């Protein structure tokens, strides 16, 4: 039972992979780099491949198949970085590794609080010993309405966490959950956008909701609305977001994800000129907090995704029911 692990981080994942290699009776090939046509040979002889958020194109999928790979697992909840059509074409099954919702939910609430309290401005002033108050007056969460788009595991946890702050909570999802109703009111998307002071996104990226937040939907929102995104970058049209921040329509944003982040995040680019103009602009605004797709990144999450991605491979190879298989 052989698994090739790409994107294996030396500082937090390697020790876990080596431990679970022994516990699960597997043979692992560990590679620190993302899969490429140049290192695809490392997958030869492995029935399974384990990745993170690297873009898996049709070309890579075909190369995996030619090297005997039958199963591809990603150490993430989302799998929009994988060409699922190509996976089906080449007969490769795909699995994900959902982690607990608390890390991202906690981070979401933190970004909401940072945004409404203007924490980026406060920290920047403190760093240069500017202790003035003008321009950093904040708002209290109890006085606001928060709209939560997507009430899956993370969205529900965000709602439960927010309930303790005394704010009004509106929710929208195609599939409503009964447990949400004790904390929030389900409403139409149109009403949520119109009434929410804070809009936070917790939905997977699909063809249907690509650029869910766009010029039209932003125009329907309150003036000074706060936008939070810890889900997927392409849920927001970056150009529309930038324009609305510049005009003052959007009062603040907390973004753990941005469009076109593949190849940027999780690498050291401090000496590079980045090929992402929108990211550079967003980072420059005093009312926009940007982090690098790491809301998930907790002790619990890292161990969970390493363990479950390997168990997923084991279940697949043993022909047993596999709760992590997605396609």
C-alpha positions as CSV (number, residue, x, y, z in Angstrom):
1,X,0.0,0.0,0.0
2,X,2.0,2.9,-1.3
3,X,1.1,6.6,-1.3
4,X,3.0,9.5,-2.7
5,X,2.5,12.7,-0.7
6,X,3.1,16.0,-2.4
7,X,3.3,19.4,-0.7
8,X,4.6,17.7,2.5
9,X,5.6,20.5,4.9
10,X,8.8,19.7,6.8
11,X,7.9,21.8,9.9
12,X,4.4,20.5,10.7
13,X,3.3,17.6,8.6
14,X,6.3,15.4,8.1
15,X,6.4,14.0,11.6
16,X,2.7,13.2,11.5
17,X,3.0,11.5,8.1
18,X,5.8,9.3,9.4
19,X,3.8,8.4,12.5
20,X,0.7,7.5,10.6
21,X,2.8,5.6,8.0
22,X,3.6,3.2,10.8
23,X,0.2,3.1,12.5
24,X,-1.6,2.4,9.2
25,X,1.0,0.1,7.7
26,X,1.7,2.1,4.6
27,X,4.7,3.0,2.5
28,X,4.9,6.8,1.9
29,X,6.9,8.8,-0.6
30,X,7.2,12.3,0.8
31,X,7.8,15.3,-1.5
32,X,8.0,18.9,-0.3
33,X,7.0,20.3,-3.7
34,X,3.7,20.5,-5.5
35,X,3.1,17.8,-8.2
36,X,4.5,18.7,-11.6
37,X,5.3,16.9,-14.8
38,X,9.0,17.0,-13.7
39,X,8.4,15.2,-10.4
40,X,5.4,13.0,-11.4
41,X,7.7,10.0,-11.6
42,X,7.6,10.0,-7.8
43,X,4.0,8.7,-8.1
44,X,5.0,5.7,-10.1
45,X,4.2,2.5,-8.2
46,X,1.8,4.4,-5.8
47,X,-1.9,3.6,-6.0
48,X,-2.7,6.9,-4.3
49,X,-1.5,10.5,-4.3
50,X,-2.0,13.0,-1.4
51,X,-1.9,16.7,-2.2
52,X,-3.0,20.1,-0.7
53,X,-4.2,23.0,-2.9
54,X,-2.0,22.5,-5.9
55,X,-3.8,23.0,-9.2
56,X,-4.4,19.5,-10.7
57,X,-4.9,20.0,-14.4
58,X,-6.0,17.5,-17.0
59,X,-2.4,17.1,-18.1
60,X,-1.3,16.2,-14.5
61,X,-4.3,13.9,-14.1
62,X,-3.4,12.0,-17.3
63,X,0.2,11.7,-16.1
64,X,-1.0,10.3,-12.7
65,X,-3.1,7.7,-14.5
66,X,-0.1,6.7,-16.7
67,X,1.9,6.2,-13.6
68,X,-0.7,3.9,-12.1
69,X,-2.5,6.2,-9.7
70,X,-6.0,5.2,-8.9
71,X,-7.0,7.6,-6.1
72,X,-6.2,11.3,-5.4
73,X,-6.9,12.8,-2.0
74,X,-6.6,16.4,-1.0
75,X,-5.8,17.6,2.5
76,X,-8.5,20.2,2.2
77,X,-12.3,20.5,2.4
78,X,-12.6,22.2,-1.0
79,X,-11.5,20.4,-4.2
80,X,-12.1,23.1,-6.8
81,X,-8.4,23.0,-7.5
82,X,-8.8,19.5,-9.0
83,X,-10.1,19.0,-12.6
84,X,-12.9,16.6,-11.7
85,X,-13.9,16.1,-15.2
86,X,-10.4,14.9,-16.1
87,X,-10.5,12.6,-13.0
88,X,-13.6,10.9,-14.3
89,X,-12.1,10.7,-17.8
90,X,-9.0,8.9,-16.6
91,X,-10.8,6.8,-14.0
92,X,-9.2,8.4,-10.9
93,X,-11.3,8.6,-7.8
94,X,-11.0,11.8,-5.7
95,X,-11.3,12.3,-1.9
96,X,-11.1,15.3,0.4
97,X,-10.3,15.6,4.1
98,X,-12.7,17.9,5.9
99,X,-11.3,19.3,9.2
100,X,-13.3,20.5,12.1
101,X,-15.2,23.7,11.7
102,X,-14.0,25.6,14.8
103,X,-10.7,26.9,13.4
104,X,-12.2,28.7,10.5
105,X,-15.3,29.8,12.5
106,X,-13.1,31.3,15.2
107,X,-11.0,33.1,12.5
108,X,-14.1,34.4,10.9
109,X,-15.4,36.0,14.1
110,X,-11.9,37.5,14.6
111,X,-11.9,39.1,11.2
112,X,-15.4,40.5,11.8
113,X,-14.2,42.0,15.1
114,X,-11.0,43.3,13.5
115,X,-13.0,44.9,10.7
116,X,-15.6,46.7,12.8
117,X,-13.0,47.9,15.3
118,X,-10.6,49.1,12.6
119,X,-7.8,46.9,14.0
120,X,-5.5,47.2,11.0
121,X,-5.4,51.0,11.4
122,X,-4.9,50.6,15.2
123,X,-1.9,48.2,14.8
124,X,-0.3,50.3,12.1
125,X,-0.5,53.4,14.3
126,X,0.8,51.6,17.4
127,X,3.8,50.4,15.4
128,X,4.9,54.0,14.8
129,X,3.8,55.2,18.3
130,X,0.8,57.2,17.0
131,X,-1.7,56.9,19.8
132,X,-4.3,59.3,18.5
133,X,-8.0,58.4,18.4
134,X,-9.2,60.2,15.3
135,X,-10.4,57.8,12.6
136,X,-10.4,54.6,14.7
137,X,-13.8,54.8,16.4
138,X,-15.4,51.4,16.0
139,X,-18.8,49.7,16.2
140,X,-20.2,47.1,18.6
141,X,-21.3,43.8,17.3
142,X,-24.5,43.8,19.4
143,X,-25.7,46.8,17.3
144,X,-25.2,45.1,14.0
145,X,-26.9,42.6,11.7
146,X,-24.7,39.8,10.4
147,X,-25.6,37.9,7.2
148,X,-24.2,34.4,6.9
149,X,-24.2,32.9,3.4
150,X,-23.8,29.2,3.6
151,X,-24.9,27.2,6.7
152,X,-22.8,24.1,6.3
153,X,-20.6,22.9,9.2
154,X,-18.5,26.1,9.3
155,X,-21.4,28.5,8.7
156,X,-23.4,26.9,11.5
157,X,-20.5,27.2,13.9
158,X,-20.0,30.8,13.0
159,X,-23.7,31.4,13.7
160,X,-23.5,29.7,17.0
161,X,-20.4,31.6,18.0
162,X,-22.0,34.9,17.0
163,X,-25.1,34.3,19.0
164,X,-23.2,35.1,22.2
165,X,-22.5,38.6,21.0
166,X,-26.2,39.6,20.9
167,X,-26.2,40.6,17.2
168,X,-29.1,39.9,14.8
169,X,-28.2,37.0,12.5
170,X,-29.6,36.4,9.1
171,X,-28.8,33.2,7.2
172,X,-29.1,32.0,3.6
173,X,-28.6,28.5,2.2
174,X,-30.2,26.4,-0.5
175,X,-30.5,23.7,2.1
176,X,-31.8,25.0,5.4
177,X,-30.7,23.4,8.7
178,X,-33.2,23.2,11.6
179,X,-30.5,23.8,14.2
180,X,-29.7,27.2,12.7
181,X,-33.2,28.5,13.4
182,X,-32.6,28.8,17.2
183,X,-29.9,31.5,16.5
184,X,-30.7,33.0,13.1
185,X,-33.5,33.8,10.7
186,X,-33.4,32.2,7.2
187,X,-34.2,34.8,4.6
188,X,-33.8,35.2,0.9
189,X,-30.3,36.2,-0.4
190,X,-31.8,39.5,-1.6
191,X,-33.0,40.4,1.8
192,X,-29.8,39.3,3.5
193,X,-27.7,41.5,1.2
194,X,-30.1,44.4,1.8
195,X,-30.2,44.3,5.6
196,X,-26.8,43.0,6.7
197,X,-24.2,45.3,8.2
198,X,-21.7,42.4,7.9
199,X,-21.8,39.7,5.1
200,X,-19.7,36.6,5.7
201,X,-19.2,33.8,3.1
202,X,-19.2,30.1,4.0
203,X,-20.2,28.4,0.8
204,X,-18.2,26.1,-1.5
205,X,-17.2,27.5,-4.9
206,X,-19.4,26.3,-7.8
207,X,-20.1,27.4,-11.3
208,X,-23.4,28.8,-10.1
209,X,-22.0,31.0,-7.3
210,X,-18.8,32.2,-9.1
211,X,-18.5,35.9,-8.3
212,X,-21.6,35.7,-6.0
213,X,-20.4,39.1,-4.7
214,X,-20.3,41.3,-7.7
215,X,-21.1,44.9,-8.7
216,X,-24.8,44.1,-8.8
217,X,-25.0,42.4,-5.5
218,X,-22.8,45.0,-3.8
219,X,-25.1,47.7,-5.1
220,X,-28.0,46.0,-3.1
221,X,-26.0,46.2,0.1
222,X,-26.0,48.8,2.8
223,X,-23.5,51.7,2.5
224,X,-20.5,50.9,4.7
225,X,-21.1,47.1,4.7
226,X,-18.3,44.8,5.9
227,X,-17.4,41.8,3.7
228,X,-15.7,38.7,5.2
229,X,-14.5,35.8,3.1
230,X,-12.8,32.7,4.6
231,X,-14.3,30.4,2.0
232,X,-13.0,30.7,-1.6
233,X,-11.6,33.8,-3.3
234,X,-13.6,33.5,-6.5
235,X,-16.8,34.0,-4.6
236,X,-16.0,37.7,-4.9
237,X,-15.3,39.7,-8.0
238,X,-12.1,41.4,-7.0
239,X,-12.5,44.3,-9.4
240,X,-16.0,45.0,-8.1
241,X,-14.7,44.7,-4.5
242,X,-11.9,47.2,-5.1
243,X,-14.2,49.7,-6.8
244,X,-16.7,49.5,-3.9
245,X,-14.0,50.0,-1.3
246,X,-12.6,53.0,-3.2
247,X,-16.1,54.5,-3.4
248,X,-16.9,53.9,0.3
249,X,-19.8,51.5,-0.5
250,X,-17.9,48.8,1.3
251,X,-16.6,50.0,4.7
252,X,-14.2,47.2,5.4
253,X,-13.2,43.7,4.4
254,X,-11.5,40.8,6.0
255,X,-10.2,38.4,3.4
256,X,-8.4,35.1,4.1
257,X,-8.8,34.1,0.4
258,X,-8.5,36.0,-2.8
259,X,-8.9,35.3,-6.5
260,X,-6.0,33.7,-8.4
261,X,-4.1,32.8,-5.2
262,X,-2.8,29.5,-6.6
263,X,1.0,29.5,-6.7
264,X,1.2,32.4,-4.3
265,X,0.1,31.3,-1.0
266,X,2.3,29.0,1.2
267,X,5.4,30.2,-0.6
268,X,8.0,32.9,0.3
269,X,7.6,35.6,-2.3
270,X,9.1,38.6,-0.4
271,X,11.6,39.3,-3.1
272,X,9.3,38.7,-6.0
273,X,7.0,40.8,-8.1
274,X,3.6,39.1,-7.8
275,X,1.4,38.5,-10.7
276,X,-1.8,39.5,-8.9
277,X,-2.5,43.2,-9.1
278,X,-5.8,42.9,-7.3
279,X,-4.1,41.3,-4.2
280,X,-1.5,44.2,-4.2
281,X,-4.3,46.8,-4.3
282,X,-6.4,45.1,-1.6
283,X,-3.4,44.8,0.8
284,X,-2.8,48.5,0.5
285,X,-6.2,49.6,1.8
286,X,-6.2,50.7,5.5
287,X,-9.6,49.1,6.0
288,X,-8.9,45.7,4.4
289,X,-7.3,42.8,6.3
290,X,-5.7,40.2,4.1
291,X,-4.3,36.9,5.3
292,X,-3.0,34.0,3.2
293,X,-5.6,31.3,3.2
294,X,-4.8,30.1,6.7
295,X,-8.0,30.4,8.7
296,X,-8.0,26.6,8.9
297,X,-4.4,26.4,10.3
298,X,-4.6,25.0,13.8
299,X,-3.0,22.0,15.6
300,X,-6.2,20.1,15.3
301,X,-6.6,20.8,11.6
302,X,-3.1,19.7,10.6
303,X,-3.3,16.4,12.4
304,X,-6.9,15.7,11.2
305,X,-6.1,16.3,7.5
306,X,-2.9,14.2,7.5
307,X,-4.6,11.3,9.3
308,X,-7.9,11.3,7.4
309,X,-6.3,11.7,4.0
310,X,-4.3,8.5,4.6
311,X,-7.2,6.6,6.1
312,X,-9.2,7.6,3.0
313,X,-6.5,6.0,0.8
314,X,-6.5,2.9,3.0
315,X,-10.3,2.5,2.8
316,X,-10.2,3.0,-1.0
317,X,-7.6,0.4,-1.5
318,X,-9.4,-2.1,0.7
319,X,-12.6,-1.5,-1.2
320,X,-14.4,-0.4,2.0
321,X,-17.0,2.4,2.4
322,X,-15.1,5.7,2.2
323,X,-16.8,8.8,3.7
324,X,-14.2,11.1,2.2
325,X,-14.6,10.1,-1.4
326,X,-16.2,12.9,-3.4
327,X,-16.1,11.8,-7.0
